[in-house]
């Protein structure tokens, strides 16, 4: 629990752009240091899609081969692992092509907690199925950031803020709290803290 005393809950190392062996070497270096402080490490394999500002795919090289995941895990053992299955950071234009069969194949040889990046705009049924296949952490960073800004703008237009940014921030935060409760319910984690 040293990590919590230092203010860390986990550390993310992204070597997904590197070949499997280089990613594992880099991840092992981070694991050595993080272990000294009791900080869990999340690694990544299968580079996430690159999207432009409109959500169009620039590159699609992230659907990882399960055999690469197996090779990676033979070389290092992070506490959790994000794997590329067609997911991306940012907003998707249209429906993303998510390959849950990759999660299913990975689950056959490891019980490591999996992470799903890029859940903003992903179908809820897809997310629920990913959770059933071993995803222990879902990431909605884009949605949370944009929703905060949307709620702030709504407050600017509709409330008597009298020029106080703290009132607008409080309004946006209160609205965002409800959005996050919806994400917690989607994850099946309501009442489990």
C-alpha positions in Angstrom: 0.0 0.0 0.0 3.0 2.3 -0.3 1.7 3.4 -3.7 -1.4 4.8 -2.1 0.7 6.8 0.5 2.6 8.3 -2.4 -0.6 9.2 -4.2 -0.3 6.6 -7.0 -3.0 4.0 -7.8 -1.2 2.5 -10.8 1.3 3.4 -13.5 0.7 3.0 -17.2 3.6 2.1 -19.5 2.9 2.2 -23.2 5.4 0.4 -25.3 2.8 -0.7 -27.9 4.6 1.0 -30.8 7.6 -1.2 -30.2 8.2 -4.8 -31.2 7.1 -7.3 -28.5 10.7 -7.9 -27.1 11.5 -4.2 -26.9 8.1 -3.5 -25.3 8.7 -6.3 -22.7 12.3 -5.0 -21.9 10.9 -1.5 -21.3 8.0 -2.8 -19.3 10.4 -4.8 -17.1 12.4 -1.8 -16.3 9.3 0.1 -15.2 8.1 -2.9 -13.2 11.5 -3.0 -11.3 11.2 0.6 -10.2 7.4 0.5 -9.5 7.8 -2.7 -7.4 10.1 -0.8 -5.1 7.2 1.6 -4.3 4.4 -0.9 -4.4 2.9 0.6 -7.5 1.0 -1.7 -9.8 1.9 -1.4 -13.5 -0.5 -1.5 -16.5 1.3 -2.3 -19.8 0.0 -2.1 -23.3 0.4 -4.2 -26.5 -1.2 -3.6 -29.8 -0.9 0.1 -30.6 -4.2 2.0 -30.5 -5.8 3.3 -33.6 -4.8 6.8 -34.7 -7.9 9.0 -35.3 -8.0 12.5 -36.8 -10.0 15.4 -35.2 -13.1 14.1 -37.0 -12.8 10.6 -35.7 -11.6 9.2 -39.0 -9.0 6.3 -38.8 -5.6 7.4 -39.9 -3.9 4.0 -39.2 -5.2 0.6 -38.2 -2.4 -1.5 -36.9 -3.6 -2.3 -33.4 -5.5 -5.5 -33.6 -2.9 -7.6 -31.8 -2.3 -11.2 -32.5 -3.0 -13.3 -29.4 0.3 -15.1 -30.0 2.2 -11.7 -29.6 0.3 -11.2 -26.2 1.5 -14.7 -25.2 5.1 -13.9 -26.2 4.9 -10.6 -24.3 3.6 -12.2 -21.1 6.4 -14.9 -21.3 8.9 -12.0 -21.1 7.2 -9.8 -18.5 4.3 -9.9 -16.1 2.6 -6.5 -15.6 -0.3 -6.2 -13.1 -2.8 -5.5 -15.9 -2.6 -5.3 -19.7 -4.3 -3.2 -22.3 -4.5 -4.9 -25.7 -5.4 -3.5 -29.1 -8.6 -5.0 -30.4 -9.7 -2.2 -32.8 -10.1 0.4 -30.1 -8.9 4.0 -30.2 -8.4 7.1 -28.1 -10.8 9.8 -29.0 -14.3 9.9 -30.6 -15.1 7.3 -33.2 -16.8 8.4 -36.4 -19.2 5.6 -37.0 -19.2 2.3 -35.2 -15.7 1.0 -34.2 -14.7 -2.5 -35.5 -13.9 -4.1 -32.1 -12.5 -7.7 -32.2 -13.7 -9.4 -29.0 -12.4 -12.7 -30.3 -8.9 -11.4 -29.5 -9.9 -11.0 -25.8 -11.5 -14.4 -25.9 -8.3 -16.0 -27.3 -6.1 -14.1 -24.8 -8.3 -15.2 -21.9 -7.5 -18.9 -22.8 -3.8 -18.5 -21.7 -3.8 -15.8 -19.0 -5.9 -14.6 -16.1 -4.2 -11.2 -16.0 -6.7 -8.3 -15.6 -7.3 -6.7 -19.0 -7.8 -3.1 -19.8 -10.0 -1.6 -22.6 -8.9 1.8 -23.7 -11.0 4.0 -26.0 -14.5 3.2 -24.7 -15.9 6.6 -25.6 -18.5 5.9 -28.3 -18.2 2.1 -28.1 -21.5 0.2 -27.9 -22.5 -0.6 -24.4 -23.2 -4.3 -25.3 -19.6 -4.5 -26.6 -18.2 -3.1 -23.4 -20.4 -5.5 -21.3 -19.1 -8.4 -23.4 -15.5 -7.3 -23.0 -16.0 -7.2 -19.2 -17.3 -10.8 -19.3 -14.1 -11.7 -21.2 -11.8 -10.4 -18.5 -11.7 -6.6 -18.9 -11.2 -5.3 -15.4 -10.7 -1.6 -16.3 -12.5 0.5 -18.9 -11.3 3.9 -20.0 -13.7 6.8 -20.9 -11.2 9.7 -20.7 -12.4 11.5 -23.9 -16.0 11.3 -22.9 -15.4 12.6 -19.4 -13.3 15.5 -20.6 -15.8 16.5 -23.3 -18.8 16.1 -21.0 -17.2 18.4 -18.4 -16.8 21.1 -21.1 -20.3 20.5 -22.3 -21.7 20.9 -18.8 -19.6 24.0 -18.2 -20.9 25.6 -21.4 -24.5 24.6 -20.4 -23.9 26.4 -17.1 -22.6 29.5 -18.9 -25.8 29.7 -20.9 -28.4 28.6 -18.4 -27.4 29.5 -14.8 -26.9 32.7 -12.9 -23.2 32.2 -12.3 -22.5 36.0 -11.8 -19.1 35.6 -13.4 -17.9 33.1 -10.7 -16.0 30.3 -12.4 -16.2 28.2 -9.2 -20.0 28.1 -9.6 -19.7 26.9 -13.2 -17.1 24.4 -12.2 -19.3 23.1 -9.4 -22.2 22.9 -11.7 -20.2 21.0 -14.3 -18.7 18.7 -11.7 -22.1 17.8 -10.3 -23.5 17.0 -13.7 -20.3 15.0 -14.5 -20.8 13.0 -11.3 -24.0 11.7 -12.8 -22.3 10.8 -16.0 -19.7 8.8 -14.1 -22.3 7.0 -12.1 -23.7 5.8 -15.5 -20.3 4.5 -16.4 -20.0 2.7 -13.1 -23.4 1.1 -13.7 -22.4 0.1 -17.2 -19.3 -1.6 -15.7 -21.4 -3.5 -13.3 -19.5 -1.9 -10.4 -22.3 0.0 -8.7 -22.1 -0.4 -4.9 -18.8 -2.4 -5.1 -16.4 0.3 -3.8 
